[in-house]
């Protein structure tokens, strides 16, 4: 039975086109063969081998829902409810295995949601073993969320002798809990933790340190890379205690642990009969050393995002901040103004009778994207491209991770008519499919508007970005006129959408830069 745990995929698991050949020198031509040239296994290949071991041997998850295809996949329409089954044409992946693995690679925070017994904690424990801890240590360091969990239970206790003898808090030594410096930290059922303890947990998650009795302890492991895995039975507000918003917002990705497929019952029977747990059988060659973890994160961050992809992300994020009647001043016409002022965004959206709800993607949400959410999207898109052996991030990499990075962060507007009509009603409960569809709609609008070929706001920003050295009064005035003409053109269109809001705010910024520069020139500084 034990041999099956050591079945590893043969390398390479994915054929990657070779890079451009370098110029040969005489040394290359006459050098003796050197077996060391092969070097260690590339980190992206090691990551892929770990994924395939997890999905084929350790985790029973035949759900390939992160799909990649070149061309159109073969599709089948099933049942009378219009369900569609697609067969991707390229390597595709199981989200509830891949996203946690990418979290390990980037040192992120992953929330695993799903009903009891769906393998959430087991998967998190496997991540800990892949990071170099023993299975026993990982299991021992799992923090079990429960209503009586105190801050001291979580971080440690001051030594009783010091509490009695110390003249000040500086002299108190704290017996810190061992889990604090583990490379993988697991908090089970975090929505059962009391609010005060959640606040202490937030400091660790957000700032990588913990404080008790004026003593501070860093939670960063030797590798410099720490990953957090949280579990919950749902992410819709259930639990003994509501999760504080600041902690919920720190979850980089949210992944559903899907159900068990009955066709794989034989594997369950084999594990019961042998008394085996997958975390006890992780092959040693898949374990990441501290140095590899550090290099892995650096390699992921170094994957470039081309301008064409960045502009699609930029366009997507522009839809969601603006709401027509959010405030009186133009800059304050945002959903955040409504929310912080005690209003309800769905009611304000309903007042905007002049907008086409089919075009206004921002009307489908009750909030906008935070800087943290966008940074997470960028980081995981880089990780996906690295995992797939890509030289740069593609639009398909962004589309693959976006639903998991924005789940729980970009929230649907329940009063939007799309969630009340036809087959789209299903999207009210299926956040991943809704977010994926939202990105597809945004990309279609981007193409229809020909933003790659016609984006005057981007041209004005690029022009300003090249600096003002050598720009005289005449040229600065000409640029000011161009900004005002573009604002006039947008105003003449009548209807305003989120993309217009971001463009107009940016144009006002450009206008102010040139206005200030002209004032500086006219003050005799030319």
C-alpha positions as CSV (number, residue, x, y, z in Angstrom):
1,X,0.0,0.0,0.0
2,X,2.7,2.4,0.9
3,X,4.3,2.5,-2.6
4,X,1.4,4.4,-4.1
5,X,2.3,7.5,-2.0
6,X,5.6,7.7,-3.8
7,X,4.2,7.8,-7.4
8,X,5.6,11.1,-8.6
9,X,4.9,12.7,-12.0
10,X,7.9,12.5,-14.4
11,X,9.6,15.7,-15.3
12,X,9.0,17.8,-17.2
13,X,5.3,18.0,-16.1
14,X,4.8,20.8,-18.6
15,X,6.7,21.5,-21.8
16,X,8.0,25.0,-21.7
17,X,9.4,26.6,-24.9
18,X,13.2,27.2,-24.5
19,X,14.4,30.7,-24.1
20,X,16.3,32.5,-26.9
21,X,19.7,30.9,-27.5
22,X,22.7,32.8,-26.3
23,X,25.8,33.4,-28.5
24,X,28.3,30.6,-28.3
25,X,31.9,31.3,-27.4
26,X,35.0,29.2,-28.0
27,X,34.8,28.1,-24.3
28,X,31.3,26.7,-25.0
29,X,32.5,24.8,-28.0
30,X,35.5,23.1,-26.5
31,X,34.3,22.7,-22.9
32,X,34.2,19.2,-21.4
33,X,30.7,17.9,-20.6
34,X,29.8,18.8,-17.1
35,X,27.1,16.8,-15.3
36,X,26.6,19.7,-12.9
37,X,25.1,21.8,-15.7
38,X,21.8,20.2,-15.1
39,X,21.7,21.8,-11.7
40,X,18.8,21.5,-9.2
41,X,15.3,21.0,-10.3
42,X,13.7,24.4,-11.3
43,X,11.4,25.7,-8.7
44,X,8.4,26.0,-11.0
45,X,8.8,22.3,-11.9
46,X,9.1,21.3,-8.3
47,X,5.9,23.2,-7.5
48,X,4.1,21.5,-10.4
49,X,5.3,18.0,-9.2
50,X,4.0,18.9,-5.7
51,X,0.6,19.9,-7.2
52,X,0.3,16.6,-9.2
53,X,1.2,14.5,-6.2
54,X,-1.4,16.4,-4.1
55,X,-4.2,16.1,-6.6
56,X,-3.5,12.6,-7.7
57,X,-2.2,10.9,-4.5
58,X,-3.0,12.9,-1.4
59,X,-6.2,14.9,-1.9
60,X,-9.2,13.2,-3.6
61,X,-10.3,16.1,-5.7
62,X,-11.2,15.4,-9.4
63,X,-12.7,18.9,-9.8
64,X,-10.7,20.7,-12.6
65,X,-12.4,24.0,-12.3
66,X,-9.5,26.3,-13.1
67,X,-9.6,25.9,-16.9
68,X,-7.2,26.9,-19.6
69,X,-7.9,26.4,-23.3
70,X,-6.3,27.4,-26.6
71,X,-9.3,27.9,-28.9
72,X,-12.7,26.7,-28.0
73,X,-13.1,23.8,-25.6
74,X,-15.4,20.9,-26.4
75,X,-18.7,21.7,-24.5
76,X,-21.7,19.6,-23.6
77,X,-25.1,20.9,-22.6
78,X,-26.6,18.8,-19.8
79,X,-30.0,18.5,-18.3
80,X,-33.0,20.7,-18.6
81,X,-31.5,23.5,-16.5
82,X,-28.9,24.5,-19.1
83,X,-25.8,23.2,-17.4
84,X,-22.6,23.1,-19.5
85,X,-19.6,20.8,-19.1
86,X,-16.4,22.1,-20.8
87,X,-13.4,19.9,-21.6
88,X,-10.4,22.2,-21.6
89,X,-7.7,21.8,-24.3
90,X,-4.7,22.7,-22.0
91,X,-3.6,21.6,-18.6
92,X,-6.2,22.7,-16.1
93,X,-6.3,22.5,-12.3
94,X,-8.3,21.9,-9.2
95,X,-8.8,25.2,-7.4
96,X,-8.9,23.8,-3.9
97,X,-5.5,22.3,-4.3
98,X,-3.8,24.8,-6.6
99,X,-4.7,28.1,-4.8
100,X,-3.4,26.8,-1.4
101,X,-0.2,25.7,-3.1
102,X,0.2,29.2,-4.7
103,X,-0.4,30.6,-1.2
104,X,2.5,28.6,0.1
105,X,4.6,29.9,-2.8
106,X,3.8,33.6,-2.3
107,X,3.5,33.6,1.5
108,X,-0.1,34.6,1.5
109,X,-3.3,34.0,3.4
110,X,-5.8,31.5,2.3
111,X,-9.4,30.9,3.6
112,X,-10.7,27.4,3.0
113,X,-14.5,27.2,3.2
114,X,-16.8,24.3,3.1
115,X,-18.9,21.9,5.2
116,X,-17.3,19.7,7.9
117,X,-15.2,16.7,6.7
118,X,-14.3,18.1,3.3
119,X,-10.5,18.0,3.9
120,X,-9.9,21.7,4.6
121,X,-7.6,21.1,7.6
122,X,-5.9,18.1,6.0
123,X,-5.0,20.2,3.0
124,X,-3.6,23.0,5.2
125,X,-1.6,20.4,7.2
126,X,-0.1,19.1,3.9
127,X,1.0,22.7,3.1
128,X,2.8,22.7,6.4
129,X,4.6,19.5,5.7
130,X,5.6,20.7,2.2
131,X,7.1,23.8,4.0
132,X,9.5,21.5,6.0
133,X,7.7,20.8,9.3
134,X,7.0,17.3,10.5
135,X,3.4,16.0,10.3
136,X,3.3,15.7,14.1
137,X,4.5,19.3,14.6
138,X,2.0,20.7,12.0
139,X,-0.9,18.9,13.7
140,X,0.2,19.9,17.1
141,X,0.4,23.6,16.1
142,X,-3.0,23.8,14.5
143,X,-5.0,26.5,16.4
144,X,-8.5,25.2,17.0
145,X,-11.0,28.0,17.0
146,X,-13.5,27.8,19.9
147,X,-15.5,30.3,22.0
148,X,-13.2,30.1,25.0
149,X,-10.0,30.8,23.1
150,X,-8.1,33.7,24.8
151,X,-5.2,35.8,23.7
152,X,-2.9,34.0,26.1
153,X,-4.1,30.6,24.7
154,X,-3.1,31.9,21.3
155,X,0.3,33.6,21.9
156,X,1.6,32.4,25.3
157,X,1.7,33.2,29.0
158,X,4.1,35.4,31.1
159,X,6.2,33.4,33.4
160,X,4.6,33.4,36.9
161,X,7.9,34.1,38.7
162,X,8.4,37.2,36.6
163,X,4.9,38.5,37.3
164,X,5.6,38.3,41.0
165,X,9.2,39.6,41.1
166,X,9.3,42.0,38.1
167,X,9.5,45.7,39.0
168,X,8.2,46.7,35.5
169,X,6.7,45.0,32.4
170,X,10.1,45.2,30.8
171,X,11.3,42.5,33.1
172,X,8.5,40.1,32.4
173,X,9.4,37.1,30.1
174,X,6.7,35.6,28.1
175,X,6.6,31.9,27.3
176,X,5.7,32.2,23.6
177,X,3.7,29.5,21.9
178,X,5.8,27.4,19.4
179,X,3.4,27.8,16.5
180,X,4.1,31.5,16.2
181,X,7.3,31.0,14.1
182,X,6.2,28.1,12.0
183,X,6.4,28.8,8.2
184,X,2.8,27.6,7.8
185,X,0.2,28.7,10.4
186,X,-3.2,27.1,10.5
187,X,-6.3,28.5,12.3
188,X,-9.2,26.0,12.2
189,X,-12.7,27.4,12.3
190,X,-11.6,31.0,12.8
191,X,-15.2,32.2,12.9
192,X,-15.6,30.5,16.3
193,X,-12.9,32.8,17.9
194,X,-14.0,35.6,20.3
195,X,-13.7,39.1,18.9
196,X,-10.9,40.2,21.3
197,X,-8.8,37.2,20.3
198,X,-9.5,37.9,16.6
199,X,-8.0,41.4,17.1
200,X,-4.8,39.8,18.5
201,X,-4.8,37.4,15.5
202,X,-5.2,40.4,13.1
203,X,-1.9,41.9,14.4
204,X,-0.1,38.7,13.7
205,X,-1.6,38.3,10.2
206,X,-1.2,41.9,9.2
207,X,2.1,42.9,10.8
208,X,3.9,39.6,11.4
209,X,4.4,40.2,15.1
210,X,2.6,39.6,18.4
211,X,2.7,41.6,21.6
212,X,2.1,40.6,25.2
213,X,2.9,42.4,28.5
214,X,5.1,44.9,26.6
215,X,7.1,42.1,25.0
216,X,7.2,41.7,21.2
217,X,7.7,38.5,19.2
218,X,8.2,38.4,15.5
219,X,6.2,35.6,13.8
220,X,8.4,35.5,10.7
221,X,10.2,32.1,10.2
222,X,13.9,31.8,9.1
223,X,12.9,31.7,5.4
224,X,11.2,35.1,5.7
225,X,8.1,33.5,4.1
226,X,5.1,32.7,6.2
227,X,1.8,31.4,5.0
228,X,-1.6,31.4,6.8
229,X,-4.4,29.0,6.3
230,X,-7.8,29.6,7.8
231,X,-10.8,27.3,7.7
232,X,-14.5,28.1,8.1
233,X,-17.7,26.2,7.4
234,X,-18.9,29.2,5.3
235,X,-17.9,32.7,4.4
236,X,-21.4,34.2,4.6
237,X,-21.3,35.5,8.2
238,X,-22.0,32.2,10.0
239,X,-20.2,31.1,13.1
240,X,-20.2,31.5,16.8
241,X,-18.7,35.1,16.5
242,X,-18.8,37.3,13.4
243,X,-15.4,37.7,11.8
244,X,-14.2,41.3,12.2
245,X,-14.0,43.0,8.8
246,X,-10.3,43.9,9.1
247,X,-9.4,40.2,9.6
248,X,-11.7,39.0,6.8
249,X,-10.2,41.5,4.5
250,X,-6.7,40.1,5.1
251,X,-7.7,36.8,3.4
252,X,-5.8,36.9,0.1
253,X,-7.8,34.1,-1.6
254,X,-11.0,32.2,-0.6
255,X,-11.3,28.7,-1.9
256,X,-14.2,26.3,-1.5
257,X,-13.5,22.7,-0.5
258,X,-15.7,20.7,-2.9
259,X,-17.5,17.5,-2.0
260,X,-16.4,13.9,-2.2
261,X,-16.8,12.1,-5.6
262,X,-18.3,8.7,-4.9
263,X,-16.3,7.1,-7.7
264,X,-13.2,7.4,-5.6
265,X,-14.5,5.4,-2.6
266,X,-11.9,2.7,-3.1
267,X,-9.2,5.1,-2.1
268,X,-11.0,5.9,1.1
269,X,-11.4,2.3,1.9
270,X,-7.7,1.7,1.3
271,X,-6.8,4.5,3.7
272,X,-9.1,3.2,6.4
273,X,-7.7,-0.3,6.1
274,X,-4.1,0.8,6.2
275,X,-4.7,3.6,8.8
276,X,-2.9,6.1,6.6
277,X,-2.9,9.9,6.4
278,X,-1.5,11.6,3.4
279,X,0.5,14.1,5.4
280,X,2.6,11.2,6.8
281,X,3.7,10.2,3.3
282,X,4.8,13.4,1.6
283,X,7.8,12.5,-0.6
284,X,11.0,14.1,0.7
285,X,11.9,15.5,-2.8
286,X,8.8,17.7,-2.8
287,X,9.6,19.4,0.5
288,X,10.7,23.0,0.1
289,X,13.7,24.1,2.1
290,X,13.8,27.6,3.7
291,X,16.1,28.8,1.0
292,X,13.9,27.4,-1.7
293,X,10.8,29.1,-0.1
294,X,12.7,32.4,-0.1
295,X,13.8,32.0,-3.7
296,X,10.4,30.8,-4.8
297,X,8.7,33.9,-3.6
298,X,11.3,36.1,-5.2
299,X,11.0,34.3,-8.5
300,X,7.2,34.7,-8.4
301,X,7.5,38.4,-7.8
302,X,9.9,38.8,-10.7
303,X,7.4,37.6,-13.3
304,X,6.5,40.6,-15.4
305,X,3.0,41.8,-16.2
306,X,3.0,43.3,-19.8
307,X,1.3,46.6,-20.4
308,X,-1.6,45.0,-22.3
309,X,-2.6,42.9,-19.3
310,X,-2.1,45.7,-16.8
311,X,-4.4,47.9,-18.8
312,X,-7.2,45.3,-18.7
313,X,-6.8,45.0,-14.9
314,X,-6.9,48.8,-14.7
315,X,-10.1,49.0,-16.8
316,X,-11.7,46.2,-14.8
317,X,-11.0,48.0,-11.5
318,X,-12.4,51.3,-12.9
319,X,-16.0,50.1,-12.9
320,X,-16.7,49.9,-9.2
321,X,-15.9,53.0,-7.3
322,X,-18.4,55.5,-8.9
323,X,-22.1,55.8,-7.9
324,X,-24.1,58.6,-9.5
325,X,-25.8,60.0,-6.4
326,X,-23.1,59.1,-3.8
327,X,-22.3,62.8,-2.9
328,X,-22.6,66.4,-4.1
329,X,-18.9,67.0,-5.0
330,X,-17.9,64.9,-8.0
331,X,-14.9,63.3,-6.2
332,X,-17.3,62.1,-3.4
333,X,-19.7,60.3,-5.7
334,X,-18.4,56.9,-4.5
335,X,-19.8,53.9,-2.8
336,X,-17.5,54.4,0.1
337,X,-19.1,57.9,0.7
338,X,-22.5,56.2,0.8
339,X,-21.4,53.4,3.1
340,X,-19.4,55.6,5.6
341,X,-22.3,58.0,5.7
342,X,-24.8,55.4,6.8
343,X,-26.5,54.9,3.5
344,X,-27.3,51.8,1.4
345,X,-25.5,51.5,-1.9
346,X,-28.3,49.4,-3.6
347,X,-30.8,52.1,-2.9
348,X,-28.5,54.8,-4.4
349,X,-27.8,52.7,-7.5
350,X,-31.6,52.3,-8.0
351,X,-31.8,56.2,-8.1
352,X,-29.5,56.3,-11.2
353,X,-32.3,55.9,-13.8
354,X,-30.1,57.3,-16.6
355,X,-27.6,54.5,-16.7
356,X,-27.8,51.3,-18.7
357,X,-27.6,48.5,-16.1
358,X,-26.3,46.1,-18.7
359,X,-23.3,48.3,-19.4
360,X,-22.8,49.6,-15.9
361,X,-20.8,46.8,-14.3
362,X,-20.4,48.8,-11.1
363,X,-24.1,48.6,-10.5
364,X,-23.7,44.9,-9.8
365,X,-21.6,45.5,-6.7
366,X,-22.1,47.3,-3.4
367,X,-18.5,48.2,-3.0
368,X,-15.3,48.8,-4.9
369,X,-11.8,47.2,-4.9
370,X,-9.3,48.1,-2.3
371,X,-5.6,48.6,-2.9
372,X,-4.9,45.4,-1.0
373,X,-7.3,43.4,-3.2
374,X,-5.6,44.6,-6.3
375,X,-2.2,43.8,-4.9
376,X,-3.4,40.3,-4.1
377,X,-4.8,39.9,-7.6
378,X,-1.4,41.0,-9.1
379,X,0.6,38.7,-6.8
380,X,-1.5,35.6,-7.5
381,X,-1.6,36.2,-11.2
382,X,2.2,36.2,-11.1
383,X,2.2,33.0,-9.1
384,X,-0.2,31.4,-11.6
385,X,2.0,32.4,-14.6
386,X,5.1,31.1,-12.7
387,X,3.4,27.8,-11.9
388,X,2.5,27.3,-15.6
389,X,6.0,28.1,-16.7
390,X,5.1,31.3,-18.5
391,X,7.7,34.0,-19.1
392,X,5.1,36.7,-18.3
393,X,1.6,37.0,-16.9
394,X,-1.1,36.4,-19.5
395,X,-4.7,37.6,-19.4
396,X,-5.8,34.0,-18.8
397,X,-3.6,33.9,-15.6
398,X,-5.5,36.9,-14.3
399,X,-8.9,35.5,-15.2
400,X,-8.0,32.2,-13.5
401,X,-7.1,33.7,-10.1
402,X,-9.4,36.7,-10.0
403,X,-12.6,35.0,-8.7
404,X,-10.7,33.5,-5.8
405,X,-8.7,36.7,-5.0
406,X,-11.9,38.9,-5.0
407,X,-14.3,36.5,-3.4
408,X,-15.5,38.2,-0.2
409,X,-14.0,41.5,-1.3
410,X,-16.1,42.5,-4.2
411,X,-19.7,41.9,-3.1
412,X,-22.8,41.6,-5.3
413,X,-25.7,44.0,-5.2
414,X,-28.7,41.8,-4.3
415,X,-31.1,44.4,-5.8
416,X,-29.6,44.3,-9.2
417,X,-32.0,42.8,-11.7
418,X,-29.5,40.3,-13.1
419,X,-29.8,38.3,-9.9
420,X,-33.6,38.1,-10.2
421,X,-34.0,37.0,-13.8
422,X,-33.4,33.8,-15.8
423,X,-30.3,31.7,-15.4
424,X,-28.3,34.5,-13.9
425,X,-30.2,34.0,-10.6
426,X,-27.7,31.2,-10.0
427,X,-24.9,33.7,-9.7
428,X,-26.4,35.2,-6.5
429,X,-25.0,32.1,-4.7
430,X,-22.1,31.3,-7.0
431,X,-19.6,34.1,-6.3
432,X,-16.8,32.5,-8.3
433,X,-18.8,32.2,-11.5
434,X,-20.2,35.7,-11.0
435,X,-16.8,37.3,-10.6
436,X,-15.4,35.3,-13.6
437,X,-18.3,36.5,-15.7
438,X,-17.8,40.1,-14.5
439,X,-14.2,40.1,-15.7
440,X,-15.3,38.6,-19.0
441,X,-17.8,41.4,-19.5
442,X,-15.2,44.0,-18.6
443,X,-12.8,42.5,-21.2
444,X,-15.5,42.6,-23.9
445,X,-16.2,46.3,-23.1
446,X,-12.5,47.0,-23.3
447,X,-12.3,45.4,-26.7
448,X,-15.5,47.2,-27.9
449,X,-14.1,50.6,-26.9
450,X,-10.8,49.8,-28.6
451,X,-8.9,50.8,-25.5
452,X,-5.7,49.3,-26.9
453,X,-5.8,51.6,-29.9
454,X,-7.8,54.6,-28.6
455,X,-7.1,55.7,-25.1
456,X,-6.3,59.5,-25.0
457,X,-6.3,59.6,-21.2
458,X,-3.5,57.0,-21.1
459,X,-1.6,59.1,-23.7
460,X,-1.9,62.2,-21.6
461,X,-0.8,60.4,-18.4
462,X,2.2,58.9,-20.3
463,X,3.1,62.3,-21.7
464,X,3.1,63.8,-18.2
465,X,5.0,60.8,-16.9
466,X,7.9,61.6,-19.2
467,X,8.5,64.7,-17.1
468,X,8.3,68.5,-17.5
469,X,11.9,69.3,-18.3
470,X,12.1,71.4,-21.4
471,X,8.3,72.0,-21.6
472,X,7.7,75.7,-22.2
473,X,4.6,77.9,-21.6
474,X,3.2,77.3,-25.1
475,X,3.4,73.6,-24.8
476,X,2.1,73.5,-21.3
477,X,-0.9,75.6,-22.4
478,X,-1.5,73.4,-25.4
479,X,-1.6,70.3,-23.1
480,X,-4.0,72.1,-20.7
481,X,-6.3,72.8,-23.6
482,X,-6.1,69.1,-24.7
483,X,-7.2,68.0,-21.2
484,X,-10.1,70.4,-21.1
485,X,-11.2,69.3,-24.6
486,X,-11.2,65.7,-23.5
487,X,-13.3,66.5,-20.4
488,X,-15.8,68.3,-22.6
489,X,-16.0,65.3,-24.9
490,X,-16.7,62.9,-21.9
491,X,-19.3,65.4,-20.5
492,X,-21.0,65.5,-23.9
493,X,-21.7,61.8,-23.8
494,X,-24.4,62.3,-21.2
495,X,-24.2,59.0,-19.3
496,X,-21.5,58.4,-16.8
497,X,-20.0,55.1,-15.7
498,X,-17.2,54.0,-13.4
499,X,-14.6,54.2,-16.2
500,X,-15.5,57.8,-16.8
501,X,-15.2,58.6,-13.1
502,X,-11.6,57.3,-13.0
503,X,-10.7,59.1,-16.3
504,X,-12.1,62.4,-15.1
505,X,-10.4,62.3,-11.7
506,X,-7.1,61.4,-13.6
507,X,-7.7,64.3,-16.0
508,X,-8.2,66.7,-13.2
509,X,-4.9,65.5,-11.7
510,X,-3.1,66.1,-15.0
511,X,-4.7,69.5,-15.3
512,X,-3.6,70.5,-11.8
513,X,0.0,69.4,-12.6
514,X,0.1,71.6,-15.7
515,X,-1.6,74.5,-13.9
516,X,0.9,74.5,-11.1
517,X,3.8,74.2,-13.6
518,X,2.5,77.2,-15.6
519,X,2.2,79.2,-12.4
520,X,5.8,78.3,-11.6
521,X,7.0,79.3,-15.1
522,X,5.1,82.6,-15.0
523,X,6.6,83.3,-11.6
524,X,10.0,83.9,-13.3
525,X,11.4,80.4,-12.9
526,X,11.7,79.5,-16.6
